Amino acid sequence: MTGMSHRRILSLWFPRLAAERQLRVRRTVLPGPFAVVGDQNGAQVLTSLNDAAQVAGLRQGQPLRDATAMCPGVVTVPADPVGDAGFLTALRRWAGKFSPWVAEEPPESLVIDLTGCAHLFGGEAALLAEVEADCAGLGLSLRAGIADTRGAAWALARYAGQVVEPARNGDAIDQEARATRSRAVKRRGWERGGDAPRMPDGPPLPQGVIAAPGQARAAIARLPLAALRLAPDVVDGLNRLGIRQVDEMLALPRAGLSRRFGMQALRRLDQALGLDPEPVAPAGAPLHFAVRISFPDPIGLQSDIEAGLDRLLPVLCARLVSKGRGARRVQLQAFRSDGRVVGIEVGLARPAATPDRIRPLLLLKLDQIDPGFGIDRLRLEAVATEPVYATQHRGHADATAAAEARQTADTRLEDLIGKLGARLGIESVMRLHPAESHIPEKAVVAVSAAFSAPYAAPWPAPATPRPLILFRPEMVGGCEGPALPDRFRWRRRDLAVRMAMGPERILPEWWLDNPDWRSGARDYWRVETTEGQRVWLFYAHGGEVSGGWFCQGVFA
């Protein structure tokens, strides 16, 4: 145990992170019960509570229906996992003031390697006091633990103060009969080694606990088995054997323990004791590509903005090339002398890191920048980037051919998509791909042109020609029965049939419930009228709804 004393790990647990973040977003202090509601196995349950809700008897995982019946005045909001993850990332950046080695433990925890850093704050106790003061200022509940190992710090942050006294629980093999043991698993979770409920009138749990160096084993010995981060089924299995505390698990033979509960149980135990290393891997700094230029005097002419853009683009592109990235969205911001910030943003159909691909798109929207009384600073940022992978060649001939292909590569289509996107919005430019469906209106799918490649294979041709313009079926009058009529009325016009080809029977997709196809099977006809119109008629034989004659398209 002496080899682990040189490392010190701090675990920060925010037990009410989601609820308190929602209150921060609403900029309000709610004195009554407040809860966040999320979906769990198709049911609406409480996922996070404030202190008032917990005092009122509500608990995490409780169905929303039971919670509202128990506490009608509870205020609930839907869960926002994406917002909670972003807030945890912001807390990770805040925790960087204490150590450069900070990692997230989603959804509501951080782990910090304090080795060699605590003395900068006056010791571990002073550092922990500053952490608690910062969290109190942020309005966050905190439970913290410092120990030699990551597992021990995690256990202290969540289970310190919840000592499980050895007792005859009725689950041990040598205590009760077999029939009694079969009913023991129905006991409450905290009686089987789980997290004990916090009672409103009970003593508050400790906010921060520090285990002395080299004392990780003693610090977690009396904690419940759940403190070892074991799977719930492993905890239940050990409880049925009468094992409820960490020190009782330590007394078991390792061979039998691994054979019955798996190597993961032993690994979690060894991690908590420092026998199996568990380092803290900090998150890397996010890729950031932005450049700016400041002017000695405010500028206001569009030519001056273009000149500033020409100074910024080569620098930004050089940074992209150095990281092997290409820009997909580029934003230009102008900081005006009156304090306002105006900007434009363009998207590219293909990742690019050359000024000649980005500059024309920005120039298309440059007139949207209102300089006002003058622009003091320009900032250019690649908001979204993608990796540009290098190609490994077999030899000089292959490399030469690839270089010539890059020089002669036709990027006119991508440039056109980018220019259309600059005017209409990059999400508005679409292209069609074939879809695997025999239903006419589902034979193609529209995808974003900027984020997809053209369909490479030959376009699958239908068995019979399809109309150039396809629309929703429109009622055709003046005809009854499945036989093709000689005359029909469509769009307030009486039309006569000159020539027809068909029928082509198309059946609905029986495995899908499509309301448009509840009229059953259809017989399609290509009809040319005496006026020269070529239309696509069909007769629906009827199903869940009545059928009849309809028109669905027009040929060229």
ChimeraX attribute file (.defattr): number of C-alpha atoms within 10 A of each C-alpha:
attribute: neighborCount
match mode: 1-to-1
recipient: residues
	/A:1	13
	/A:2	9
	/A:3	10
	/A:4	18
	/A:5	17
	/A:6	11
	/A:7	18
	/A:8	24
	/A:9	24
	/A:10	29
	/A:11	29
	/A:12	26
	/A:13	22
	/A:14	20
	/A:15	19
	/A:16	19
	/A:17	23
	/A:18	28
	/A:19	23
	/A:20	24
	/A:21	19
	/A:22	20
	/A:23	16
	/A:24	14
	/A:25	8
	/A:26	10
	/A:27	9
	/A:28	9
	/A:29	10
	/A:30	12
	/A:31	10
	/A:32	14
	/A:33	21
	/A:34	25
	/A:35	31
	/A:36	23
	/A:37	26
	/A:38	21
	/A:39	14
	/A:40	12
	/A:41	7
	/A:42	7
	/A:43	14
	/A:44	16
	/A:45	22
	/A:46	26
	/A:47	22
	/A:48	23
	/A:49	24
	/A:50	23
	/A:51	18
	/A:52	17
	/A:53	21
	/A:54	19
	/A:55	16
	/A:56	16
	/A:57	15
	/A:58	25
	/A:59	19
	/A:60	14
	/A:61	16
	/A:62	15
	/A:63	19
	/A:64	20
	/A:65	13
	/A:66	12
	/A:67	20
	/A:68	14
	/A:69	10
	/A:70	13
	/A:71	14
	/A:72	11
	/A:73	13
	/A:74	17
	/A:75	15
	/A:76	17
	/A:77	13
	/A:78	14
	/A:79	19
	/A:80	14
	/A:81	12
	/A:82	9
	/A:83	13
	/A:84	19
	/A:85	16
	/A:86	11
	/A:87	16
	/A:88	23
	/A:89	17
	/A:90	11
	/A:91	16
	/A:92	21
	/A:93	14
	/A:94	12
	/A:95	20
	/A:96	14
	/A:97	10
	/A:98	19
	/A:99	14
	/A:100	15
	/A:101	19
	/A:102	26
	/A:103	22
	/A:104	20
	/A:105	13
	/A:106	11
	/A:107	15
	/A:108	17
	/A:109	22
	/A:110	22
	/A:111	26
	/A:112	26
	/A:113	26
	/A:114	22
	/A:115	16
	/A:116	11
	/A:117	17
	/A:118	18
	/A:119	13
	/A:120	11
	/A:121	14
	/A:122	10
	/A:123	11
	/A:124	18
	/A:125	16
	/A:126	14
	/A:127	18
	/A:128	22
	/A:129	14
	/A:130	14
	/A:131	18
	/A:132	20
	/A:133	13
	/A:134	14
	/A:135	15
	/A:136	12
	/A:137	9
	/A:138	12
	/A:139	15
	/A:140	20
	/A:141	17
	/A:142	21
	/A:143	23
	/A:144	27
	/A:145	27
	/A:146	31
	/A:147	32
	/A:148	30
	/A:149	31
	/A:150	26
	/A:151	25
	/A:152	28
	/A:153	31
	/A:154	28
	/A:155	26
	/A:156	29
	/A:157	27
	/A:158	27
	/A:159	25
	/A:160	25
	/A:161	16
	/A:162	18
	/A:163	15
	/A:164	20
	/A:165	11
	/A:166	12
	/A:167	8
	/A:168	10
	/A:169	19
	/A:170	19
	/A:171	24
	/A:172	17
	/A:173	12
	/A:174	10
	/A:175	13
	/A:176	13
	/A:177	12
	/A:178	12
	/A:179	8
	/A:180	12
	/A:181	18
	/A:182	11
	/A:183	11
	/A:184	17
	/A:185	17
	/A:186	9
	/A:187	10
	/A:188	11
	/A:189	13
	/A:190	13
	/A:191	14
	/A:192	27
	/A:193	23
	/A:194	21
	/A:195	16
	/A:196	16
	/A:197	13
	/A:198	15
	/A:199	12
	/A:200	13
	/A:201	7
	/A:202	8
	/A:203	9
	/A:204	10
	/A:205	13
	/A:206	17
	/A:207	19
	/A:208	22
	/A:209	22
	/A:210	22
	/A:211	19
	/A:212	14
	/A:213	17
	/A:214	21
	/A:215	18
	/A:216	25
	/A:217	19
	/A:218	14
	/A:219	19
	/A:220	27
	/A:221	18
	/A:222	22
	/A:223	25
	/A:224	28
	/A:225	32
	/A:226	23
	/A:227	28
	/A:228	26
	/A:229	16
	/A:230	17
	/A:231	13
	/A:232	13
	/A:233	10
	/A:234	17
	/A:235	22
	/A:236	21
	/A:237	16
	/A:238	23
	/A:239	23
	/A:240	20
	/A:241	15
	/A:242	22
	/A:243	25
	/A:244	27
	/A:245	24
	/A:246	21
	/A:247	17
	/A:248	16
	/A:249	18
	/A:250	15
	/A:251	9
	/A:252	11
	/A:253	9
	/A:254	14
	/A:255	11
	/A:256	10
	/A:257	16
	/A:258	14
	/A:259	9
	/A:260	13
	/A:261	16
	/A:262	13
	/A:263	14
	/A:264	14
	/A:265	19
	/A:266	19
	/A:267	17
	/A:268	19
	/A:269	23
	/A:270	17
	/A:271	18
	/A:272	26
	/A:273	24
	/A:274	24
	/A:275	15
	/A:276	14
	/A:277	15
	/A:278	14
	/A:279	13
	/A:280	16
	/A:281	13
	/A:282	16
	/A:283	14
	/A:284	8
	/A:285	6
	/A:286	6
	/A:287	11
	/A:288	13
	/A:289	20
	/A:290	20
	/A:291	17
	/A:292	19
	/A:293	13
	/A:294	13
	/A:295	11
	/A:296	7
	/A:297	11
	/A:298	16
	/A:299	20
	/A:300	17
	/A:301	13
	/A:302	15
	/A:303	10
	/A:304	12
	/A:305	20
	/A:306	15
	/A:307	11
	/A:308	20
	/A:309	21
	/A:310	13
	/A:311	14
	/A:312	20
	/A:313	21
	/A:314	15
	/A:315	16
	/A:316	21
	/A:317	21
	/A:318	14
	/A:319	17
	/A:320	25
	/A:321	15
	/A:322	9
	/A:323	12
	/A:324	15
	/A:325	21
	/A:326	23
	/A:327	26
	/A:328	22
	/A:329	20
	/A:330	21
	/A:331	17
	/A:332	22
	/A:333	17
	/A:334	22
	/A:335	19
	/A:336	21
	/A:337	17
	/A:338	12
	/A:339	9
	/A:340	11
	/A:341	16
	/A:342	17
	/A:343	17
	/A:344	17
	/A:345	19
	/A:346	23
	/A:347	27
	/A:348	26
	/A:349	25
	/A:350	21
	/A:351	22
	/A:352	22
	/A:353	25
	/A:354	17
	/A:355	17
	/A:356	11
	/A:357	17
	/A:358	23
	/A:359	14
	/A:360	15
	/A:361	23
	/A:362	21
	/A:363	15
	/A:364	14
	/A:365	16
	/A:366	17
	/A:367	11
	/A:368	11
	/A:369	17
	/A:370	17
	/A:371	23
	/A:372	13
	/A:373	12
	/A:374	17
	/A:375	26
	/A:376	20
	/A:377	21
	/A:378	22
	/A:379	18
	/A:380	24
	/A:381	20
	/A:382	23
	/A:383	17
	/A:384	18
	/A:385	20
	/A:386	15
	/A:387	14
	/A:388	16
	/A:389	9
	/A:390	7
	/A:391	8
	/A:392	8
	/A:393	12
	/A:394	8
	/A:395	8
	/A:396	9
	/A:397	10
	/A:398	12
	/A:399	14
	/A:400	12
	/A:401	12
	/A:402	14
	/A:403	12
	/A:404	11
	/A:405	11
	/A:406	10
	/A:407	9
	/A:408	9
	/A:409	9
	/A:410	10
	/A:411	12
	/A:412	9
	/A:413	11
	/A:414	18
	/A:415	18
	/A:416	14
	/A:417	22
	/A:418	27
	/A:419	22
	/A:420	17
	/A:421	22
	/A:422	21
	/A:423	13
	/A:424	11
	/A:425	15
	/A:426	22
	/A:427	13
	/A:428	15
	/A:429	17
	/A:430	17
	/A:431	16
	/A:432	14
	/A:433	16
	/A:434	14
	/A:435	13
	/A:436	10
	/A:437	11
	/A:438	13
	/A:439	14
	/A:440	13
	/A:441	12
	/A:442	11
	/A:443	15
	/A:444	15
	/A:445	13
	/A:446	12
	/A:447	16
	/A:448	15
	/A:449	22
	/A:450	22
	/A:451	14
	/A:452	13
	/A:453	14
	/A:454	9
	/A:455	11
	/A:456	7
	/A:457	6
	/A:458	6
	/A:459	9
	/A:460	10
	/A:461	9
	/A:462	10
	/A:463	7
	/A:464	9
	/A:465	9
	/A:466	16
	/A:467	17
	/A:468	10
	/A:469	12
	/A:470	15
	/A:471	11
	/A:472	11
	/A:473	15
	/A:474	14
	/A:475	14
	/A:476	19
	/A:477	17
	/A:478	12
	/A:479	15
	/A:480	13
	/A:481	12
	/A:482	15
	/A:483	8
	/A:484	20
	/A:485	13
	/A:486	13
	/A:487	14
	/A:488	18
	/A:489	14
	/A:490	14
	/A:491	11
	/A:492	8
	/A:493	9
	/A:494	11
	/A:495	18
	/A:496	17
	/A:497	18
	/A:498	15
	/A:499	12
	/A:500	16
	/A:501	11
	/A:502	14
	/A:503	15
	/A:504	14
	/A:505	13
	/A:506	16
	/A:507	14
	/A:508	17
	/A:509	14
	/A:510	10
	/A:511	6
	/A:512	8
	/A:513	10
	/A:514	10
	/A:515	9
	/A:516	11
	/A:517	20
	/A:518	17
	/A:519	18
	/A:520	20
	/A:521	19
	/A:522	24
	/A:523	18
	/A:524	21
	/A:525	19
	/A:526	22
	/A:527	23
	/A:528	19
	/A:529	17
	/A:530	12
	/A:531	10
	/A:532	12
	/A:533	14
	/A:534	20
	/A:535	21
	/A:536	22
	/A:537	26
	/A:538	27
	/A:539	25
	/A:540	25
	/A:541	17
	/A:542	15
	/A:543	12
	/A:544	10
	/A:545	13
	/A:546	11
	/A:547	18
	/A:548	18
	/A:549	25
	/A:550	20
	/A:551	21
	/A:552	19
	/A:553	19
	/A:554	18
	/A:555	16
	/A:556	9
